Amino acid sequence: MQNFEYHNHCEIVFGKRDEKEIAKKLKEFGSKRVFVLYGQNSVVKSGLLKRITEALVEEGILYVSYGGVSANPLKEHADEGVEIAKHQEVDFILAVGGGSVIDAAKYIALAAVNDNAWEYFTKRAFIDEPENVLPVGAVLTLPAAGSESSENTVIKFGGTKFATGGWAFRPRFAFVNPELCFTLPKSQIGYGASDIFAHLLERYFSPQENVVGTDRLLEGAMLAMLEIAPKVYANNQSYEYWAEFCWLGTMAHNGMLCMGRDVQDWATHRIENKVISGVYDVAHGAGLAIIFPAWMKFVAKRKPAKIQQFAQKVMGTKNIDAAIAGLETWFKSIGLPTRLSELNLDINGIKENAQKFFAKDVVLGGYGELSLQDILKVIDLAR
């Protein structure tokens, strides 16, 4: 186990809550003018946005609202929000939605006070100084990305995705109310489950030795996700099922489960972000359900140890092929594709984009360590 420092200043307010508590929390942080960011229109139709803004008014907090964040958030749309935030001189960004809205909020929080904000994304430079980012809060409506308490953010520009992160990006608070998930369609449940499971896998696949404690925590979380996701998929009106699902989503990406392992993999996320959802606007969770089994099939042939451990501890078999097949069956049970052909995507186009976005001498991932030719082989396995 490696040395580490862990600090997550995000206050999780979990469970059934009155929206007035959100306004009170903002007042505790001294906010006087809030930028309320949301997605397409679901929070408007449900009345959630109205309840939140009415609560802000009651507490004497001024606000400006800005909607329209897409499932793969666009820099161009976020930049318009940046100009509004600057003009209104807001002091707090409140994201009401899922990971895409929260990621866009983090970008706006940075760009509203930094003219060179985009360089952090193009150079993948982390930012840890909180004074360089406006404070962010989240009201989670879609558990998946874990952005509500993570230090990471992803945004799309120029036909692909860019990411950065750092301590300063962690939201100051996140309201996680499972009741807000009751209206989610089945497709979003599947996408969310896939994203959560992938966050666990990326941390799990590490060459780091002597991390038994976090390995067992990750295996336990994966086993719980295998059990809970189909239950939510079958009954999206169960508060208890949703509560488990939401908490797993937060825990999977808040950093706690990867402490002591400096090296993780993340090749699957990089491939999916760059050449699938980043280019074709596919749901991120759908792309992950396709690429992760393909990655396992390829890497198992030369570095089987950790995949063998996953097979035994999580999938309950000593046979790696059977474990991967079992994972694909689980993905299918919650409505997810497991092949690129199911999405009618152009395999040759995907491979061409891989060669465009990844350097010839790339070494992608901390466990699989993929070269560009390896990445192309993974894509072939996913066809």
Order of alpha helices (4+ residues) and beta strands (2+ residues): beta-alpha-beta-alpha-alpha-beta-alpha-beta-alpha-alpha-beta-beta-beta-beta-alpha-alpha-alpha-alpha-alpha-alpha-alpha-alpha-alpha
